[in-house]
Amino acid sequence: MAVKKYTKADIIDALYEKTGMGRKEIRSTVDLLIEEIRDALMRRQVIELRGLGTFEVKVRKARQHARNPRTGEAITIRSHGAATFRAGRDLKQAVWNITDDSKPARKR
């Protein structure tokens, strides 16, 4: 069974129910958070969110001998940035016991 995606709209709805703030205010706050993370990554800053993890940009080296998997054509790839995320200890521990056959944990 495929897992349903949890979207930005779902997050906004959950925050609305937990806080009672207006949806428009929550949406603009979430959008500002995402924009700030994106802008910081563009400035090559590392974003550390305790309890969640770390976002950063890693530069991938240029490659002269790559292949287009669809056509098999030889191509050159220039060096480029790639956004990465490393889960923090708390997140790793929280999801450690999740398996294919386990049910979602209930909140106590």
N, C-alpha and C positions, 0 to 999 in steps of 0.2 A: 504494500500500500504506500503510495506516494505521500510525503509530508506536505501539508498545506503551507504555502509561503506566508510569512508574517511580514506585512508591508508597512510602509510609513503611515498609511491610513489606519492600520490596526493599532500601531503605537499611539497615534493621536487619540483614537477612541478609548484605549486603555487609560491614558493619562487623563482624559476628560472624565471618565468614571471614577478614577481614584482621587482627583483633585477638585473637580467641580469648576475648574477654570473654563473659560470659553474656548470652543474648538478653534476659532480664528487665532486667538492668542497662542494657543498650544502649537498650531500649525506654523505660525511665524517664528516661534521659539525653536522648534525642531529644525525648520529651514535655516535659521541663523546658525544653529549648532553645526549642521552639515556644511554650510558655507564656510564657517570658521575653520573647521577641520580641513576642508579642501584648500583654503587659502594658506594655511600653515604648511600643508604638504607641498604646495607650490613654492613656498619659501625655503623648502628643504628642512623644515623643523620636524622634530620627532614629537608626537603627541602621546603622552602617557596618561591613560585613564585608569587610576587605581581600581582594582576589583574587576576590570574588564580586560585591558591589554594595551598594546602599543601599536600605533600606526606610524609608518615611516616610508620614505621613498628610497628604493635601492636602484642603483644605476646598473643596467645590464650591458655587458660589453658588446661591441660591434662584432659581427661574424661575417666572414667573407664567403663561406661555403655552406650556406643554408639552402634548403629546398622548399618550394611551395608544395605543400602536401597534396593539393588538388591536381596540379598540373605536372609536378615533378621538375619544373623549371628551376635552375640554379638562380638564387637571388642573393643579394648582399643586404644585410641588416645593419643599420647604423646603431650606435649606442643609444639607449633610451631609458627613461625612468619607468619604474614599476611600483605601484602602491602595494605595500605589504602590511599585514596585520599579524602580530604575535599575541596569542592569548596569554593573559596574566595567570598567576598561580591560583587565584580564587576562582576564575572561570574554568580553568583546567580541572580543578577539584570538583566543581559543581557538576560538570558533565561527564566525569570519569566513568560512572557506572551505567551510562546509557548504552543500551545494546539494541540490535535490530528488533528483538522480541520484547523489550521492556516498554511499559506504558509510561506516559509523561508523569513526572512526579507531582503529587498534590502539594499545595502550599499549606503549611500547618498554621 
